[in-house]
Amino acid sequence: MAPTPEEFESSVLPDRPCLLNDKFKVHSYDGGAFKSKGQYDIKNVLVPLLEPFHCSSSGTKFNLVLKCADDFTLTHFYVSGPGPRCTEPIKSGLVSRKQAATQVERLKKYDSMCAEELLEIVKGLRTYSSSEQAGSVLDPCLYFTTDSTSREAELELPKWREGKYVVVKFLDTHKDQGNIDVGIVGMIGYFGRHAKKQIPLGPWMKRTARQVWVHPNALKSMFSSSGWVCDGRDFTGGCRSGQTDFHQTNVYTVTFRCTTSGFDLCEKCAYDPTLGQVNESSIRSDLEALTDPSLCKLGATRLRNLWRRNWAEALPRLGIFDIL
């Protein structure tokens, strides 16, 4: 029987895929910026915030080459247009991965192709060929089209790709093609080379998690520009990522949030089936926190939450009164 994604990842892969953007830099870009203003620079697309975003100079069909500081394995790709005040949100484009920097002039061969032709190339049903350029540029591995309402698209690669560079070709927009506006370009995967370990993962950005032991509502994965701390710290055993206070995350850290209550969980807590459940290990962790001056208040909060939930069953069962 084939291993489940959880079994496979825990035994072979370093962890679940993560956002790799903080290790990427802009190597080259031929789209410029609106009125050459720095606030619209292309580097903004690597930061997962709605603003600042990228607004190109006039025209479309621009080529962005991104270089990673380490080898990477790409499993998913995410792209979104900016908020409603932008005029030309990105509609479609191509994604390729390379081992070395690519001459963008060679990518212009795709400018005149229609969507059907590009999809055939991506699916491997055909390939670009000419006497001068055959094989000079690897065919793209993804063709994306953003939703006209949400202005975003997420794709799981049918075949994981390894490399040092990602090339994104912005083809057109949802409006008049005056320029191209891009909010976020997200590279999701692993650092290192893991393409041979590929398994189906499902969506990465559009995920939900339920942890009924700690919160009644479904939690949705999202980027967060505001400071947050994993609320798993307040429940028995504490945060599975070790978060104990604010300022331990950054804009590249995905949160699983209930937007109604503002409840947040980190990735590890969102996927740990034992979160909030009483066992000997979690009680030991809570009691150890009581002996640490920096964690004593947090440990007391965890025990208080246990008390509120079911003190008659949880606390005596594990001998906590004797220990205290």
Buried (B, 14 or more C-beta within 10 A) or exposed (E): EEEEBEEBBEEEBEEBBBBBBBBBEBBBBBBBBBEEEEEBBBBBBBBBEEEBBBBBBEEBBBBBBBBBEEBBBBBBBBBBBBEEEBBBBBBBBBBBBBEEEBEBEBBEEBEEBEEEBBBBBBEEEEEBEEEEEEEEBBBBBBBBBBEEEEBBBBBBBEEBBBBBBBBBBBBBBBEEBEBBBBBBBBBBBBBEEBBEEBBEBEEBBEBEBEBEBBBEBEBBBBBBEEEBBBBBBBBBBBBBBEBBEEEBBEBBBBBBBBEEEEBBBBBBBBBBEEBBBBEEEBBEBBBEBBEEEEBEEBBEBBBEBBEEBEBEEBBEEBEBEEEE
